[in-house]
Amino acid sequence: MGDRRTLRILHLSDLHIGKERTSGWRMGRVLSAAWTQNLREIAADGRVDLVCFTGDLAQSGQAAQYVDATRFVEEVLEVLNVPKSRFFCVPGNHDVDR
């Protein structure tokens, strides 16, 4: 066998920033210190090559939701030491301000 290479991708979806009004307690449980600890454990396990977010970063595509979403994504990339150029996002139906 030749040189064995791996590609590690962190795949995220359906954050729904802006939905905190109706389910904030749930988001707090998931995206609290435990979330950051999980990211640190992923990073300690080896380099992450890409972070992909597929759909519904925001709840209703409003500009204010993307301020918070940007902060979330930047924190993820920082903890994983992944440059912004290695972040890919595919919008979902909730990512559009109708």
N, CA and C atoms as an extended XYZ file, in Angstrom:
294
Properties=species:S:1:pos:R:3:atomname:S:1:resname:S:1:resid:I:1 pbc="F F F"
N         0.836       -1.181        0.000 N   MET     1
C         0.000        0.000        0.000 CA  MET     1
C         0.878        1.241        0.000 C   MET     1
N         0.400        2.279       -0.630 N   GLY     2
C         1.139        3.531       -0.707 CA  GLY     2
C         0.863        4.419        0.489 C   GLY     2
N         1.137        5.668        0.303 N   ASP     3
C         0.908        6.677        1.328 CA  ASP     3
C        -0.592        6.790        1.591 C   ASP     3
N        -0.977        6.612        2.831 N   ARG     4
C        -2.391        6.680        3.187 CA  ARG     4
C        -2.718        8.079        3.694 C   ARG     4
N        -3.663        8.730        3.057 N   ARG     5
C        -4.050       10.083        3.440 CA  ARG     5
C        -5.502       10.098        3.899 C   ARG     5
N        -5.792       10.996        4.794 N   THR     6
C        -7.161       11.127        5.274 CA  THR     6
C        -7.619       12.570        5.109 C   THR     6
N        -8.900       12.732        4.993 N   LEU     7
C        -9.526       14.042        4.929 CA  LEU     7
C       -10.561       14.074        6.040 C   LEU     7
N       -10.373       14.969        6.994 N   ARG     8
C       -11.309       15.064        8.116 CA  ARG     8
C       -12.215       16.269        7.917 C   ARG     8
N       -13.510       15.998        7.939 N   ILE     9
C       -14.520       17.029        7.717 CA  ILE     9
C       -15.442       17.083        8.928 C   ILE     9
N       -15.639       18.277        9.457 N   LEU    10
C       -16.659       18.476       10.479 CA  LEU    10
C       -17.895       18.988        9.759 C   LEU    10
N       -18.979       18.240        9.850 N   HIS    11
C       -20.219       18.585        9.165 CA  HIS    11
C       -21.237       19.041       10.201 C   HIS    11
N       -21.738       20.256       10.029 N   LEU    12
C       -22.736       20.834       10.929 CA  LEU    12
C       -23.948       21.262       10.118 C   LEU    12
N       -25.111       21.302       10.762 N   SER    13
C       -26.298       21.827       10.090 CA  SER    13
C       -27.355       22.201       11.118 C   SER    13
N       -28.316       22.959       10.661 N   ASP    14
C       -29.538       23.278       11.409 CA  ASP    14
C       -29.306       23.928       12.765 C   ASP    14
N       -28.488       24.955       12.781 N   LEU    15
C       -28.273       25.700       14.027 CA  LEU    15
C       -29.485       26.579       14.341 C   LEU    15
N       -30.077       27.172       13.349 N   HIS    16
C       -31.277       28.006       13.492 CA  HIS    16
C       -31.064       29.170       14.466 C   HIS    16
N       -29.980       29.915       14.279 N   ILE    17
C       -29.761       31.116       15.097 CA  ILE    17
C       -30.971       32.035       14.927 C   ILE    17
N       -31.525       32.487       16.031 N   GLY    18
C       -32.711       33.329       16.015 CA  GLY    18
C       -33.925       32.610       16.571 C   GLY    18
N       -33.827       31.332       16.743 N   LYS    19
C       -34.935       30.549       17.294 CA  LYS    19
C       -34.865       30.479       18.822 C   LYS    19
N       -33.862       31.141       19.391 N   GLU    20
C       -33.658       31.063       20.845 CA  GLU    20
C       -34.871       31.505       21.642 C   GLU    20
N       -35.681       32.379       21.060 N   ARG    21
C       -36.861       32.857       21.791 CA  ARG    21
C       -37.791       31.718       22.167 C   ARG    21
N       -37.884       30.717       21.306 N   THR    22
C       -38.823       29.626       21.579 CA  THR    22
C       -38.149       28.371       22.121 C   THR    22
N       -36.846       28.253       21.919 N   SER    23
C       -36.165       27.038       22.397 CA  SER    23
C       -34.782       27.360       22.947 C   SER    23
N       -34.655       28.524       23.577 N   GLY    24
C       -33.362       28.961       24.094 CA  GLY    24
C       -32.757       28.017       25.114 C   GLY    24
N       -33.568       27.441       25.959 N   TRP    25
C       -33.035       26.522       26.979 CA  TRP    25
C       -32.385       25.315       26.327 C   TRP    25
N       -32.979       24.832       25.232 N   ARG    26
C       -32.423       23.679       24.532 CA  ARG    26
C       -31.080       24.033       23.893 C   ARG    26
N       -31.034       25.183       23.232 N   MET    27
C       -29.792       25.616       22.589 CA  MET    27
C       -28.698       25.850       23.626 C   MET    27
N       -29.082       26.382       24.781 N   GLY    28
C       -28.117       26.600       25.846 CA  GLY    28
C       -27.488       25.309       26.328 C   GLY    28
N       -28.274       24.265       26.385 N   ARG    29
C       -27.752       22.960       26.823 CA  ARG    29
C       -26.791       22.380       25.790 C   ARG    29
N       -27.115       22.562       24.529 N   VAL    30
C       -26.303       21.974       23.462 CA  VAL    30
C       -25.068       22.818       23.164 C   VAL    30
N       -25.207       24.128       23.145 N   LEU    31
C       -24.120       25.008       22.720 CA  LEU    31
C       -23.439       25.712       23.888 C   LEU    31
N       -23.307       25.036       24.972 N   SER    32
C       -22.660       25.611       26.147 CA  SER    32
C       -21.210       25.153       26.220 C   SER    32
N       -20.693       25.066       27.423 N   ALA    33
C       -19.305       24.632       27.623 CA  ALA    33
C       -19.071       23.232       27.068 C   ALA    33
N       -20.083       22.387       27.087 N   ALA    34
C       -19.940       21.030       26.550 CA  ALA    34
C       -19.634       21.066       25.053 C   ALA    34
N       -20.236       22.002       24.335 N   TRP    35
C       -19.977       22.153       22.897 CA  TRP    35
C       -18.510       22.489       22.652 C   TRP    35
N       -18.011       23.471       23.388 N   THR    36
C       -16.610       23.869       23.237 CA  THR    36
C       -15.687       22.717       23.604 C   THR    36
N       -16.026       21.983       24.651 N   GLN    37
C       -15.216       20.829       25.041 CA  GLN    37
C       -15.203       19.767       23.944 C   GLN    37
N       -16.342       19.524       23.335 N   ASN    38
C       -16.397       18.573       22.216 CA  ASN    38
C       -15.496       19.014       21.070 C   ASN    38
N       -15.527       20.301       20.746 N   LEU    39
C       -14.658       20.816       19.683 CA  LEU    39
C       -13.184       20.627       20.039 C   LEU    39
N       -12.844       20.890       21.283 N   ARG    40
C       -11.450       20.709       21.709 CA  ARG    40
C       -11.014       19.255       21.597 C   ARG    40
N       -11.906       18.340       21.935 N   GLU    41
C       -11.586       16.915       21.819 CA  GLU    41
C       -11.422       16.506       20.355 C   GLU    41
N       -12.253       17.048       19.493 N   ILE    42
C       -12.110       16.780       18.057 CA  ILE    42
C       -10.761       17.292       17.570 C   ILE    42
N       -10.402       18.500       17.974 N   ALA    43
C        -9.127       19.082       17.565 CA  ALA    43
C        -7.946       18.278       18.105 C   ALA    43
N        -8.064       17.799       19.323 N   ALA    44
C        -6.972       17.021       19.929 CA  ALA    44
C        -6.794       15.669       19.247 C   ALA    44
N        -7.835       15.188       18.605 N   ASP    45
C        -7.790       13.894       17.924 CA  ASP    45
C        -7.086       13.973       16.567 C   ASP    45
N        -6.821       15.178       16.104 N   GLY    46
C        -6.146       15.344       14.824 CA  GLY    46
C        -6.697       16.538       14.070 C   GLY    46
N        -5.964       16.918       13.051 N   ARG    47
C        -6.322       18.100       12.269 CA  ARG    47
C        -7.659       17.905       11.557 C   ARG    47
N        -8.483       18.945       11.580 N   VAL    48
C        -9.718       18.989       10.802 CA  VAL    48
C        -9.398       19.778        9.539 C   VAL    48
N        -9.713       19.204        8.380 N   ASP    49
C        -9.367       19.830        7.111 CA  ASP    49
C       -10.430       20.799        6.607 C   ASP    49
N       -11.675       20.470        6.810 N   LEU    50
C       -12.784       21.292        6.326 CA  LEU    50
C       -13.887       21.335        7.364 C   LEU    50
N       -14.574       22.466        7.408 N   VAL    51
C       -15.807       22.570        8.185 CA  VAL    51
C       -16.902       22.909        7.183 C   VAL    51
N       -17.930       22.082        7.137 N   CYS    52
C       -19.039       22.274        6.203 CA  CYS    52
C       -20.326       22.475        6.995 C   CYS    52
N       -21.045       23.515        6.648 N   PHE    53
C       -22.336       23.772        7.278 CA  PHE    53
C       -23.388       23.688        6.188 C   PHE    53
N       -24.314       22.749        6.335 N   THR    54
C       -25.289       22.521        5.274 CA  THR    54
C       -26.697       22.842        5.748 C   THR    54
N       -27.060       24.075        5.621 N   GLY    55
C       -28.429       24.500        5.794 CA  GLY    55
C       -28.860       24.963        7.153 C   GLY    55
N       -29.588       26.055        7.128 N   ASP    56
C       -30.269       26.625        8.287 CA  ASP    56
C       -29.338       27.077        9.391 C   ASP    56
N       -28.366       27.869        8.997 N   LEU    57
C       -27.510       28.552        9.964 CA  LEU    57
C       -28.354       29.561       10.741 C   LEU    57
N       -29.270       30.229       10.048 N   ALA    58
C       -30.178       31.204       10.654 CA  ALA    58
C       -31.588       30.621       10.718 C   ALA    58
N       -32.443       31.271       11.503 N   GLN    59
C       -33.838       30.835       11.604 CA  GLN    59
C       -34.697       31.442       10.504 C   GLN    59
N       -34.458       32.734       10.204 N   SER    60
C       -35.306       33.380        9.194 CA  SER    60
C       -34.510       34.321        8.290 C   SER    60
N       -33.204       34.136        8.221 N   GLY    61
C       -32.371       34.876        7.279 CA  GLY    61
C       -32.231       36.361        7.538 C   GLY    61
N       -32.505       36.807        8.744 N   GLN    62
C       -32.383       38.230        9.061 CA  GLN    62
C       -30.938       38.585        9.374 C   GLN    62
N       -30.554       39.805        9.025 N   ALA    63
C       -29.165       40.249        9.174 CA  ALA    63
C       -28.641       40.063       10.594 C   ALA    63
N       -29.441       40.378       11.592 N   ALA    64
C       -29.004       40.249       12.991 CA  ALA    64
C       -28.665       38.798       13.336 C   ALA    64
N       -29.363       37.857       12.738 N   GLN    65
C       -29.086       36.447       13.002 CA  GLN    65
C       -27.714       36.063       12.464 C   GLN    65
N       -27.307       36.689       11.369 N   TYR    66
C       -26.003       36.369       10.789 CA  TYR    66
C       -24.846       36.980       11.573 C   TYR    66
N       -25.121       38.015       12.353 N   VAL    67
C       -24.087       38.536       13.259 CA  VAL    67
C       -23.743       37.449       14.273 C   VAL    67
N       -24.760       36.859       14.886 N   ASP    68
C       -24.543       35.781       15.855 CA  ASP    68
C       -23.993       34.526       15.180 C   ASP    68
N       -24.486       34.225       13.995 N   ALA    69
C       -24.011       33.042       13.265 CA  ALA    69
C       -22.535       33.185       12.898 C   ALA    69
N       -22.140       34.375       12.499 N   THR    70
C       -20.728       34.623       12.170 CA  THR    70
C       -19.848       34.404       13.389 C   THR    70
N       -20.283       34.901       14.519 N   ARG    71
C       -19.533       34.710       15.761 CA  ARG    71
C       -19.405       33.217       16.080 C   ARG    71
N       -20.496       32.466       15.924 N   PHE    72
C       -20.478       31.023       16.166 CA  PHE    72
C       -19.473       30.329       15.247 C   PHE    72
N       -19.544       30.622       13.962 N   VAL    73
C       -18.643       29.976       12.988 CA  VAL    73
C       -17.194       30.342       13.280 C   VAL    73
N       -16.925       31.604       13.563 N   GLU    74
C       -15.549       32.022       13.853 CA  GLU    74
C       -14.992       31.306       15.082 C   GLU    74
N       -15.817       31.109       16.101 N   GLU    75
C       -15.369       30.396       17.294 CA  GLU    75
C       -15.060       28.931       16.976 C   GLU    75
N       -15.907       28.306       16.173 N   VAL    76
C       -15.665       26.910       15.772 CA  VAL    76
C       -14.335       26.810       15.039 C   VAL    76
N       -14.136       27.685       14.062 N   LEU    77
C       -12.900       27.656       13.274 CA  LEU    77
C       -11.676       27.925       14.137 C   LEU    77
N       -11.807       28.827       15.087 N   GLU    78
C       -10.679       29.147       15.973 CA  GLU    78
C       -10.297       27.950       16.838 C   GLU    78
N       -11.276       27.322       17.456 N   VAL    79
C       -10.989       26.173       18.319 CA  VAL    79
C       -10.346       25.044       17.517 C   VAL    79
N       -10.820       24.844       16.290 N   LEU    80
C       -10.300       23.759       15.458 CA  LEU    80
C        -9.059       24.144       14.665 C   LEU    80
N        -8.703       25.427       14.722 N   ASN    81
C        -7.557       25.937       13.962 CA  ASN    81
C        -7.732       25.685       12.456 C   ASN    81
N        -8.921       25.987       11.979 N   VAL    82
C        -9.256       25.846       10.560 CA  VAL    82
C        -9.405       27.255        9.980 C   VAL    82
N        -8.697       27.575        8.892 N   PRO    83
C        -8.830       28.913        8.296 CA  PRO    83
C       -10.202       29.109        7.649 C   PRO    83
N       -10.637       30.358        7.548 N   LYS    84
C       -11.936       30.658        6.953 CA  LYS    84
C       -12.041       30.128        5.522 C   LYS    84
N       -10.932       30.042        4.841 N   SER    85
C       -10.948       29.542        3.466 CA  SER    85
C       -11.316       28.057        3.390 C   SER    85
N       -11.335       27.383        4.536 N   ARG    86
C       -11.679       25.955        4.586 CA  ARG    86
C       -13.058       25.737        5.206 C   ARG    86
N       -13.873       26.807        5.215 N   PHE    87
C       -15.252       26.746        5.689 CA  PHE    87
C       -16.182       26.858        4.485 C   PHE    87
N       -17.112       25.925        4.372 N   PHE    88
C       -18.049       25.911        3.257 CA  PHE    88
C       -19.467       25.869        3.808 C   PHE    88
N       -20.320       26.709        3.248 N   CYS    89
C       -21.695       26.797        3.731 CA  CYS    89
C       -22.660       26.695        2.550 C   CYS    89
N       -23.652       25.835        2.689 N   VAL    90
C       -24.716       25.703        1.709 CA  VAL    90
C       -25.991       26.182        2.406 C   VAL    90
N       -26.629       27.225        1.897 N   PRO    91
C       -27.819       27.746        2.564 CA  PRO    91
C       -28.986       26.771        2.534 C   PRO    91
N       -29.821       26.910        3.547 N   GLY    92
C       -31.045       26.114        3.621 CA  GLY    92
C       -32.262       27.016        3.483 C   GLY    92
N       -33.436       26.453        3.581 N   ASN    93
C       -34.659       27.228        3.405 CA  ASN    93
C       -34.848       28.287        4.486 C   ASN    93
N       -34.298       28.108        5.661 N   HIS    94
C       -34.432       29.104        6.725 CA  HIS    94
C       -33.400       30.225        6.612 C   HIS    94
N       -32.464       30.104        5.715 N   ASP    95
C       -31.403       31.103        5.567 CA  ASP    95
C       -31.802       32.261        4.661 C   ASP    95
N       -33.052       32.297        4.232 N   VAL    96
C       -33.541       33.343        3.348 CA  VAL    96
C       -34.541       34.213        4.106 C   VAL    96
N       -34.343       35.541        4.054 N   ASP    97
C       -35.276       36.481        4.675 CA  ASP    97
C       -36.421       36.694        3.695 C   ASP    97
N       -37.542       36.095        3.975 N   ARG    98
C       -38.699       36.188        3.064 CA  ARG    98
C       -39.565       37.355        3.459 C   ARG    98
